[in-house]
């Protein structure tokens, strides 16, 4: 078993609680990740101390989730969440308990958690508490609910998407009863906030197993956003070869769904999931570009870059490659690397230069467009003296 050695500030919190006579344990994902030789991103602590007692011991703390017993303890410039042992009340909205009851024993607290691999606690002296055999499930690379799976998912429907996200990220298999319960409870996902669904999907999308998105669709977890069944199964694993950037992966995934008949509009799908404006704009632009043939030369790509911008064209190029197997990335990269002009801001002359020639109004705008078209075709002539001469000659004739 790997040696678990939390950072100094985490040990200070653990020992600070214990020195006042309270129980304190590392819990959840930080224990799971450490057991798998993965460096934890966050350190969570559970304790028998009540929130007010935690605030008294660590006066610089913030009561970030006091209703549910959570205090963010700050040590220097670092912080960790400390949550009082608790049992949860009813989950009327299938997301969060209406109320919680603070309890004094660790096992009661661990029994409310989602999966066995997340229901392992570790004391400051290295003793593991594992009442639900989470260590064995980690060793066997298995995702299993704590207790009855259907109960866990009825309490919090987001746990179904979390199960798929953990499967994608860790490469674990979801065991049969847990898998069956996801299928039976999938309709509850319709009650989740779009932002919550989006965040879980994005983590799957950015993992090395984006094909897990297909499982989410098959289970019906996205039925609020995907109405159709599609006429074929997309190759979601093609997304795994893309750079791990949310923008390009979201655009490619949504256009893939549209092409295969799952959704009528890629951009409407992303808008329903509350994606940001930049992603929506790039998706709309990429949808338009993908309706036309791929440009046959650099000039065609320059015109696309001029019309849609670098972000949108890059997204469309990535989608071309994954969805249609057409690799034109080198053409766009060549243009960007060479610094060849494809927009007015890179043109060697400006509107003020043309004003000095006597051009104004619509004529000035038409001349700028003419010069830009000329420079995109003849990039070596993007020089002020050449363009001014050309503008003067064109105006005189």
DAMO-V476108 format. One record per residue. N is the residue number from 0. RES is the residue in one letter. SS is DSSP state (h for helix, s for strand, l for the rest). OMEGA is omega in radians with two decimals (none if undefined). D_CENTER is the distance of its C-alpha to the mean C-alpha in Angstrom with 1 decimal. Layout:
n->N res->RES ss->SS omega->OMEGA d_center->D_CENTER
n->N res->RES ss->SS omega->OMEGA d_center->D_CENTER
//
This chain:
n->0 res->X ss->l omega->-3.12 d_center->31.2
n->1 res->X ss->l omega->3.07 d_center->29.3
n->2 res->X ss->l omega->-3.14 d_center->30.6
n->3 res->X ss->l omega->-3.07 d_center->28.5
n->4 res->X ss->l omega->-3.08 d_center->29.1
n->5 res->X ss->l omega->3.13 d_center->26.9
n->6 res->X ss->l omega->-3.07 d_center->27.0
n->7 res->X ss->h omega->-3.08 d_center->30.2
n->8 res->X ss->h omega->3.10 d_center->28.7
n->9 res->X ss->h omega->3.10 d_center->27.4
n->10 res->X ss->h omega->3.11 d_center->30.9
n->11 res->X ss->h omega->3.13 d_center->32.5
n->12 res->X ss->h omega->3.14 d_center->30.8
n->13 res->X ss->h omega->-3.10 d_center->31.8
n->14 res->X ss->h omega->3.10 d_center->35.3
n->15 res->X ss->h omega->3.09 d_center->35.6
n->16 res->X ss->h omega->-3.12 d_center->35.0
n->17 res->X ss->h omega->-3.13 d_center->37.3
n->18 res->X ss->h omega->3.09 d_center->40.0
n->19 res->X ss->l omega->3.06 d_center->40.3
n->20 res->X ss->l omega->-3.13 d_center->40.8
n->21 res->X ss->l omega->2.99 d_center->37.3
n->22 res->X ss->l omega->3.14 d_center->35.4
n->23 res->X ss->s omega->-3.09 d_center->32.0
n->24 res->X ss->s omega->2.86 d_center->29.6
n->25 res->X ss->s omega->-3.06 d_center->26.2
n->26 res->X ss->s omega->2.99 d_center->24.2
n->27 res->X ss->l omega->-3.00 d_center->21.0
n->28 res->X ss->h omega->-3.12 d_center->18.2
n->29 res->X ss->h omega->3.09 d_center->20.1
n->30 res->X ss->h omega->3.11 d_center->23.1
n->31 res->X ss->h omega->-3.08 d_center->21.3
n->32 res->X ss->h omega->-3.13 d_center->19.5
n->33 res->X ss->h omega->3.09 d_center->22.9
n->34 res->X ss->h omega->3.14 d_center->24.8
n->35 res->X ss->l omega->-3.11 d_center->22.6
n->36 res->X ss->l omega->3.05 d_center->23.2
n->37 res->X ss->l omega->3.13 d_center->19.6
n->38 res->X ss->l omega->-3.13 d_center->19.6
n->39 res->X ss->l omega->3.05 d_center->18.1
n->40 res->X ss->l omega->-3.14 d_center->15.7
n->41 res->X ss->l omega->3.11 d_center->17.4
n->42 res->X ss->l omega->-3.14 d_center->20.9
n->43 res->X ss->s omega->-3.08 d_center->21.7
n->44 res->X ss->s omega->2.99 d_center->25.4
n->45 res->X ss->s omega->-3.01 d_center->27.4
n->46 res->X ss->s omega->3.03 d_center->31.0
n->47 res->X ss->l omega->3.14 d_center->34.1
n->48 res->X ss->l omega->3.06 d_center->34.5
n->49 res->X ss->l omega->-3.10 d_center->34.1
n->50 res->X ss->h omega->3.13 d_center->31.7
n->51 res->X ss->h omega->3.12 d_center->34.8
n->52 res->X ss->h omega->3.08 d_center->36.1
n->53 res->X ss->h omega->3.13 d_center->32.8
n->54 res->X ss->h omega->3.13 d_center->33.1
n->55 res->X ss->h omega->-3.14 d_center->36.7
n->56 res->X ss->h omega->-3.10 d_center->36.1
n->57 res->X ss->l omega->-3.00 d_center->33.4
n->58 res->X ss->l omega->3.12 d_center->34.4
n->59 res->X ss->l omega->-3.07 d_center->31.6
n->60 res->X ss->l omega->3.12 d_center->29.0
n->61 res->X ss->s omega->3.12 d_center->26.9
n->62 res->X ss->s omega->-2.99 d_center->27.1
n->63 res->X ss->s omega->3.11 d_center->23.4
n->64 res->X ss->s omega->-2.97 d_center->23.7
n->65 res->X ss->h omega->3.14 d_center->27.4
n->66 res->X ss->h omega->-3.13 d_center->27.8
n->67 res->X ss->h omega->3.02 d_center->26.0
n->68 res->X ss->l omega->-3.05 d_center->27.7
n->69 res->X ss->s omega->3.08 d_center->25.0
n->70 res->X ss->s omega->3.05 d_center->26.0
n->71 res->X ss->s omega->-3.11 d_center->24.2
n->72 res->X ss->s omega->-3.10 d_center->26.8
n->73 res->X ss->s omega->3.07 d_center->27.0
n->74 res->X ss->s omega->-3.05 d_center->29.0
n->75 res->X ss->l omega->3.10 d_center->29.6
n->76 res->X ss->l omega->3.14 d_center->26.3
n->77 res->X ss->s omega->-3.12 d_center->24.3
n->78 res->X ss->s omega->3.07 d_center->23.3
n->79 res->X ss->s omega->3.09 d_center->22.6
n->80 res->X ss->s omega->3.11 d_center->22.4
n->81 res->X ss->s omega->-3.06 d_center->25.7
n->82 res->X ss->s omega->3.12 d_center->26.1
n->83 res->X ss->s omega->3.03 d_center->29.5
n->84 res->X ss->l omega->-3.11 d_center->30.3
n->85 res->X ss->s omega->2.89 d_center->30.0
n->86 res->X ss->s omega->-3.03 d_center->30.4
n->87 res->X ss->s omega->3.04 d_center->28.6
n->88 res->X ss->l omega->-3.10 d_center->30.4
n->89 res->X ss->l omega->3.13 d_center->29.7
n->90 res->X ss->l omega->-3.05 d_center->26.3
n->91 res->X ss->l omega->-3.11 d_center->27.5
n->92 res->X ss->l omega->-3.13 d_center->24.1
n->93 res->X ss->l omega->3.12 d_center->22.5
n->94 res->X ss->l omega->-3.10 d_center->20.0
n->95 res->X ss->l omega->-3.14 d_center->22.0
n->96 res->X ss->l omega->3.09 d_center->25.6
n->97 res->X ss->l omega->3.12 d_center->28.2
n->98 res->X ss->l omega->3.09 d_center->29.8
n->99 res->X ss->s omega->3.07 d_center->29.9
n->100 res->X ss->s omega->3.12 d_center->33.0
n->101 res->X ss->s omega->-3.09 d_center->33.2
n->102 res->X ss->l omega->-3.05 d_center->34.9
n->103 res->X ss->l omega->-3.07 d_center->36.6
n->104 res->X ss->l omega->-3.07 d_center->35.6
n->105 res->X ss->h omega->-3.03 d_center->32.6
n->106 res->X ss->h omega->3.10 d_center->32.8
n->107 res->X ss->h omega->3.13 d_center->32.5
n->108 res->X ss->h omega->-3.12 d_center->29.2
n->109 res->X ss->h omega->-3.07 d_center->27.8
n->110 res->X ss->l omega->-3.14 d_center->28.9
n->111 res->X ss->l omega->-3.01 d_center->26.5
n->112 res->X ss->l omega->-2.95 d_center->23.4
n->113 res->X ss->l omega->-3.03 d_center->21.1
n->114 res->X ss->s omega->-3.07 d_center->21.6
n->115 res->X ss->h omega->-3.12 d_center->24.5
n->116 res->X ss->h omega->3.10 d_center->22.5
n->117 res->X ss->h omega->-3.09 d_center->21.2
n->118 res->X ss->l omega->3.12 d_center->24.7
n->119 res->X ss->l omega->3.12 d_center->26.4
n->120 res->X ss->s omega->-3.10 d_center->27.9
n->121 res->X ss->s omega->3.14 d_center->29.4
n->122 res->X ss->s omega->-3.12 d_center->32.3
n->123 res->X ss->l omega->-3.14 d_center->33.0
n->124 res->X ss->l omega->3.01 d_center->35.8
n->125 res->X ss->l omega->3.13 d_center->33.6
n->126 res->X ss->l omega->-3.12 d_center->34.6
n->127 res->X ss->s omega->2.99 d_center->32.1
n->128 res->X ss->s omega->-3.01 d_center->32.1
n->129 res->X ss->l omega->-3.03 d_center->30.8
n->130 res->X ss->l omega->-3.08 d_center->32.4
n->131 res->X ss->l omega->3.07 d_center->30.2
n->132 res->X ss->l omega->3.11 d_center->30.3
n->133 res->X ss->h omega->3.13 d_center->26.7
n->134 res->X ss->h omega->3.11 d_center->27.9
n->135 res->X ss->h omega->3.13 d_center->29.4
n->136 res->X ss->h omega->3.06 d_center->26.3
n->137 res->X ss->h omega->3.13 d_center->24.3
n->138 res->X ss->h omega->-3.13 d_center->27.2
n->139 res->X ss->l omega->3.10 d_center->27.2
n->140 res->X ss->l omega->-3.05 d_center->23.4
n->141 res->X ss->s omega->3.03 d_center->23.4
n->142 res->X ss->s omega->-3.08 d_center->21.3
n->143 res->X ss->l omega->3.11 d_center->23.9
n->144 res->X ss->s omega->2.95 d_center->24.0
n->145 res->X ss->l omega->-3.12 d_center->26.3
n->146 res->X ss->l omega->-3.06 d_center->29.2
n->147 res->X ss->l omega->-3.02 d_center->29.2
n->148 res->X ss->h omega->-3.09 d_center->25.9
n->149 res->X ss->h omega->3.08 d_center->26.6
n->150 res->X ss->h omega->-3.14 d_center->27.4
n->151 res->X ss->h omega->-3.09 d_center->24.2
n->152 res->X ss->h omega->3.06 d_center->22.1
n->153 res->X ss->h omega->3.07 d_center->24.6
n->154 res->X ss->h omega->-3.04 d_center->24.1
n->155 res->X ss->l omega->-3.07 d_center->20.3
n->156 res->X ss->l omega->3.14 d_center->18.8
n->157 res->X ss->h omega->-3.14 d_center->15.2
n->158 res->X ss->h omega->3.12 d_center->16.6
n->159 res->X ss->h omega->3.10 d_center->16.7
n->160 res->X ss->h omega->3.08 d_center->13.0
n->161 res->X ss->h omega->3.10 d_center->12.8
n->162 res->X ss->h omega->3.12 d_center->15.6
n->163 res->X ss->h omega->3.12 d_center->13.9
n->164 res->X ss->h omega->3.09 d_center->10.8
n->165 res->X ss->h omega->3.10 d_center->13.5
n->166 res->X ss->h omega->-3.14 d_center->15.4
n->167 res->X ss->h omega->-3.06 d_center->12.9
n->168 res->X ss->h omega->-3.02 d_center->12.2
n->169 res->X ss->h omega->-3.08 d_center->15.9
n->170 res->X ss->l omega->-3.13 d_center->17.7
n->171 res->X ss->l omega->3.05 d_center->19.5
n->172 res->X ss->s omega->3.08 d_center->21.4
n->173 res->X ss->s omega->-3.05 d_center->21.4
n->174 res->X ss->l omega->-2.90 d_center->25.1
n->175 res->X ss->h omega->-3.06 d_center->27.2
n->176 res->X ss->h omega->3.09 d_center->27.8
n->177 res->X ss->h omega->3.12 d_center->24.2
n->178 res->X ss->h omega->3.12 d_center->23.3
n->179 res->X ss->h omega->-3.14 d_center->26.2
n->180 res->X ss->h omega->3.08 d_center->25.2
n->181 res->X ss->h omega->3.13 d_center->21.7
n->182 res->X ss->h omega->-3.09 d_center->23.7
n->183 res->X ss->h omega->-3.06 d_center->26.2
n->184 res->X ss->h omega->-3.00 d_center->23.9
n->185 res->X ss->h omega->-3.09 d_center->21.2
n->186 res->X ss->h omega->-3.14 d_center->22.7
n->187 res->X ss->h omega->3.13 d_center->21.8
n->188 res->X ss->h omega->3.13 d_center->18.1
n->189 res->X ss->h omega->-3.11 d_center->19.5
n->190 res->X ss->h omega->-3.13 d_center->20.2
n->191 res->X ss->l omega->3.08 d_center->16.7
n->192 res->X ss->l omega->-3.13 d_center->15.3
n->193 res->X ss->h omega->-3.13 d_center->13.0
n->194 res->X ss->h omega->3.12 d_center->10.7
n->195 res->X ss->h omega->3.11 d_center->10.6
n->196 res->X ss->h omega->3.14 d_center->10.2
n->197 res->X ss->h omega->-3.08 d_center->7.3
n->198 res->X ss->h omega->3.12 d_center->5.3
n->199 res->X ss->h omega->3.13 d_center->6.9
n->200 res->X ss->h omega->-3.13 d_center->6.5
n->201 res->X ss->h omega->3.11 d_center->3.0
n->202 res->X ss->h omega->3.05 d_center->4.4
n->203 res->X ss->h omega->-3.10 d_center->7.4
n->204 res->X ss->h omega->-3.09 d_center->6.7
n->205 res->X ss->l omega->3.13 d_center->6.3
n->206 res->X ss->l omega->3.08 d_center->9.2
n->207 res->X ss->l omega->3.13 d_center->12.8
n->208 res->X ss->l omega->3.13 d_center->13.4
n->209 res->X ss->l omega->3.09 d_center->11.4
n->210 res->X ss->l omega->3.07 d_center->14.8
n->211 res->X ss->h omega->3.06 d_center->14.0
n->212 res->X ss->h omega->3.09 d_center->12.6
n->213 res->X ss->h omega->3.10 d_center->16.3
n->214 res->X ss->h omega->3.11 d_center->17.3
n->215 res->X ss->h omega->3.11 d_center->15.3
n->216 res->X ss->h omega->-3.12 d_center->17.1
n->217 res->X ss->h omega->3.11 d_center->20.3
n->218 res->X ss->h omega->-3.08 d_center->20.4
n->219 res->X ss->l omega->-3.11 d_center->20.1
n->220 res->X ss->l omega->-3.12 d_center->17.1
n->221 res->X ss->l omega->-3.06 d_center->16.0
n->222 res->X ss->l omega->3.09 d_center->19.6
n->223 res->X ss->l omega->-3.05 d_center->19.1
n->224 res->X ss->l omega->-3.12 d_center->17.1
n->225 res->X ss->l omega->-3.04 d_center->18.6
n->226 res->X ss->l omega->-3.06 d_center->22.4
n->227 res->X ss->l omega->3.11 d_center->23.7
n->228 res->X ss->l omega->-3.13 d_center->24.2
n->229 res->X ss->l omega->-3.14 d_center->24.0
n->230 res->X ss->l omega->3.09 d_center->26.9
n->231 res->X ss->l omega->3.14 d_center->25.3
n->232 res->X ss->l omega->3.10 d_center->22.4
n->233 res->X ss->l omega->3.07 d_center->20.0
n->234 res->X ss->l omega->-3.10 d_center->19.5
n->235 res->X ss->h omega->-3.11 d_center->15.8
n->236 res->X ss->h omega->3.06 d_center->16.5
n->237 res->X ss->h omega->3.13 d_center->17.3
n->238 res->X ss->h omega->-3.10 d_center->13.6
n->239 res->X ss->h omega->-3.14 d_center->13.8
n->240 res->X ss->h omega->-3.13 d_center->16.3
n->241 res->X ss->l omega->3.00 d_center->14.2
n->242 res->X ss->l omega->-3.10 d_center->13.1
n->243 res->X ss->l omega->3.12 d_center->9.6
n->244 res->X ss->l omega->-3.11 d_center->8.7
n->245 res->X ss->h omega->-3.06 d_center->5.9
n->246 res->X ss->h omega->-3.06 d_center->9.2
n->247 res->X ss->h omega->-3.12 d_center->11.4
n->248 res->X ss->h omega->3.10 d_center->9.4
n->249 res->X ss->h omega->-3.11 d_center->8.7
n->250 res->X ss->h omega->-3.13 d_center->12.4
n->251 res->X ss->h omega->-3.14 d_center->13.8
n->252 res->X ss->h omega->-3.08 d_center->12.4
n->253 res->X ss->h omega->3.11 d_center->13.8
n->254 res->X ss->h omega->3.07 d_center->17.0
n->255 res->X ss->h omega->3.12 d_center->17.5
n->256 res->X ss->h omega->3.14 d_center->17.6
n->257 res->X ss->h omega->-3.09 d_center->20.0
n->258 res->X ss->h omega->-3.08 d_center->22.2
n->259 res->X ss->l omega->2.97 d_center->22.7
n->260 res->X ss->l omega->3.13 d_center->23.7
n->261 res->X ss->l omega->-3.12 d_center->21.0
n->262 res->X ss->l omega->3.13 d_center->20.4
n->263 res->X ss->l omega->-3.08 d_center->22.8
n->264 res->X ss->l omega->3.13 d_center->20.4
n->265 res->X ss->h omega->-3.09 d_center->17.0
n->266 res->X ss->h omega->3.08 d_center->16.7
n->267 res->X ss->h omega->3.09 d_center->18.0
n->268 res->X ss->h omega->3.14 d_center->15.4
n->269 res->X ss->h omega->3.12 d_center->12.6
n->270 res->X ss->h omega->3.12 d_center->14.8
n->271 res->X ss->h omega->3.12 d_center->15.4
n->272 res->X ss->l omega->3.07 d_center->11.7
n->273 res->X ss->l omega->3.03 d_center->12.1
n->274 res->X ss->l omega->-3.09 d_center->10.1
n->275 res->X ss->l omega->-3.07 d_center->11.7
n->276 res->X ss->h omega->3.13 d_center->15.0
n->277 res->X ss->h omega->3.13 d_center->14.5
n->278 res->X ss->h omega->3.12 d_center->12.1
n->279 res->X ss->h omega->-3.14 d_center->14.7
n->280 res->X ss->h omega->3.14 d_center->17.6
n->281 res->X ss->h omega->3.13 d_center->16.5
n->282 res->X ss->h omega->3.12 d_center->16.0
n->283 res->X ss->h omega->3.14 d_center->19.4
n->284 res->X ss->h omega->-3.12 d_center->21.0
n->285 res->X ss->h omega->3.08 d_center->19.7
n->286 res->X ss->h omega->-3.14 d_center->21.1
n->287 res->X ss->h omega->-3.12 d_center->24.4
n->288 res->X ss->h omega->-3.07 d_center->24.6
n->289 res->X ss->h omega->3.06 d_center->24.0
n->290 res->X ss->l omega->-3.11 d_center->26.9
n->291 res->X ss->l omega->3.11 d_center->29.2
n->292 res->X ss->l omega->3.08 d_center->30.4
n->293 res->X ss->l omega->3.09 d_center->28.9
n->294 res->X ss->l omega->-3.07 d_center->31.0
n->295 res->X ss->l omega->-3.11 d_center->33.7
n->296 res->X ss->l omega->-3.10 d_center->34.0
n->297 res->X ss->h omega->-3.14 d_center->32.6
n->298 res->X ss->h omega->3.12 d_center->34.3
n->299 res->X ss->h omega->3.12 d_center->32.3
n->300 res->X ss->h omega->3.08 d_center->29.0
n->301 res->X ss->h omega->3.12 d_center->30.4
n->302 res->X ss->h omega->3.06 d_center->31.2
n->303 res->X ss->h omega->3.12 d_center->27.6
n->304 res->X ss->h omega->3.10 d_center->26.4
n->305 res->X ss->h omega->-3.06 d_center->28.9
n->306 res->X ss->h omega->-2.99 d_center->28.0
n->307 res->X ss->h omega->-3.11 d_center->24.2
n->308 res->X ss->l omega->-3.04 d_center->23.2
n->309 res->X ss->h omega->-3.09 d_center->21.5
n->310 res->X ss->h omega->-3.07 d_center->17.8
n->311 res->X ss->h omega->-3.14 d_center->18.7
n->312 res->X ss->h omega->3.12 d_center->21.1
n->313 res->X ss->h omega->3.10 d_center->18.8
n->314 res->X ss->h omega->-3.14 d_center->16.2
n->315 res->X ss->h omega->3.13 d_center->19.3
n->316 res->X ss->h omega->3.10 d_center->20.7
n->317 res->X ss->h omega->3.13 d_center->17.7
n->318 res->X ss->h omega->3.06 d_center->17.8
n->319 res->X ss->h omega->-3.04 d_center->21.6
n->320 res->X ss->h omega->-3.07 d_center->21.4
n->321 res->X ss->h omega->-3.01 d_center->19.0
n->322 res->X ss->h omega->-3.05 d_center->20.5
n->323 res->X ss->h omega->3.13 d_center->24.1
n->324 res->X ss->l omega->-3.13 d_center->24.6
n->325 res->X ss->l omega->-3.08 d_center->25.9
n->326 res->X ss->l omega->3.10 d_center->25.2
n->327 res->X ss->l omega->-3.12 d_center->26.0
n->328 res->X ss->h omega->-3.09 d_center->23.7
n->329 res->X ss->h omega->3.13 d_center->26.7
n->330 res->X ss->h omega->-3.13 d_center->28.4
n->331 res->X ss->h omega->3.13 d_center->25.8
n->332 res->X ss->h omega->3.13 d_center->25.5
n->333 res->X ss->h omega->3.13 d_center->29.3
n->334 res->X ss->h omega->-3.09 d_center->29.6
n->335 res->X ss->h omega->-3.12 d_center->27.1
n->336 res->X ss->h omega->-3.09 d_center->28.8
n->337 res->X ss->h omega->-3.10 d_center->32.3
n->338 res->X ss->l omega->3.14 d_center->31.7
n->339 res->X ss->l omega->-3.04 d_center->33.4
n->340 res->X ss->l omega->3.01 d_center->33.6
n->341 res->X ss->l omega->3.10 d_center->31.7
n->342 res->X ss->l omega->-3.10 d_center->31.6
n->343 res->X ss->h omega->-3.10 d_center->34.3
n->344 res->X ss->h omega->3.10 d_center->33.0
n->345 res->X ss->h omega->3.14 d_center->33.8
n->346 res->X ss->l omega->-3.05 d_center->37.1
n->347 res->X ss->l omega->3.05 d_center->40.1
n->348 res->X ss->l omega->-3.11 d_center->41.8
n->349 res->X ss->l omega->3.08 d_center->40.8
n->350 res->X ss->h omega->3.12 d_center->42.1
n->351 res->X ss->h omega->3.11 d_center->44.5
n->352 res->X ss->h omega->-3.12 d_center->46.0
n->353 res->X ss->h omega->3.04 d_center->46.7
n->354 res->X ss->h omega->3.13 d_center->48.1
n->355 res->X ss->h omega->3.09 d_center->50.7
n->356 res->X ss->l omega->3.12 d_center->51.8
n->357 res->X ss->l omega->3.11 d_center->52.5
n->358 res->X ss->l omega->3.09 d_center->49.5
n->359 res->X ss->l omega->3.10 d_center->47.9
n->360 res->X ss->h omega->-3.11 d_center->46.1
n->361 res->X ss->h omega->-3.14 d_center->44.9
n->362 res->X ss->h omega->3.13 d_center->46.9
n->363 res->X ss->h omega->3.12 d_center->44.9
n->364 res->X ss->h omega->3.12 d_center->41.6
n->365 res->X ss->h omega->3.14 d_center->42.9
n->366 res->X ss->h omega->3.09 d_center->44.2
n->367 res->X ss->h omega->3.12 d_center->40.8
n->368 res->X ss->h omega->3.12 d_center->39.2
n->369 res->X ss->h omega->-3.12 d_center->42.1
n->370 res->X ss->h omega->3.11 d_center->41.8
n->371 res->X ss->h omega->3.09 d_center->38.0
n->372 res->X ss->h omega->-3.14 d_center->38.7
n->373 res->X ss->h omega->-3.10 d_center->41.5
n->374 res->X ss->h omega->3.10 d_center->39.5
n->375 res->X ss->h omega->3.12 d_center->36.6
n->376 res->X ss->h omega->-3.13 d_center->39.3
n->377 res->X ss->l omega->-3.01 d_center->41.3
n->378 res->X ss->h omega->-3.12 d_center->38.9
n->379 res->X ss->h omega->-3.12 d_center->41.7
n->380 res->X ss->h omega->3.09 d_center->43.5
n->381 res->X ss->l omega->-3.12 d_center->41.0
n->382 res->X ss->l omega->-2.99 d_center->43.7
n->383 res->X ss->h omega->-3.07 d_center->45.1
n->384 res->X ss->h omega->-3.14 d_center->48.7
n->385 res->X ss->h omega->-3.08 d_center->48.0
n->386 res->X ss->h omega->3.08 d_center->45.9
n->387 res->X ss->h omega->3.11 d_center->48.4
n->388 res->X ss->h omega->-3.14 d_center->51.3
n->389 res->X ss->h omega->3.12 d_center->49.5
n->390 res->X ss->h omega->-3.14 d_center->48.8
n->391 res->X ss->h omega->3.14 d_center->52.4
n->392 res->X ss->h omega->-3.11 d_center->53.8
n->393 res->X ss->h omega->3.14 d_center->51.7
n->394 res->X ss->h omega->-3.12 d_center->52.8
n->395 res->X ss->h omega->-3.13 d_center->56.4
n->396 res->X ss->l omega->none d_center->56.5
//
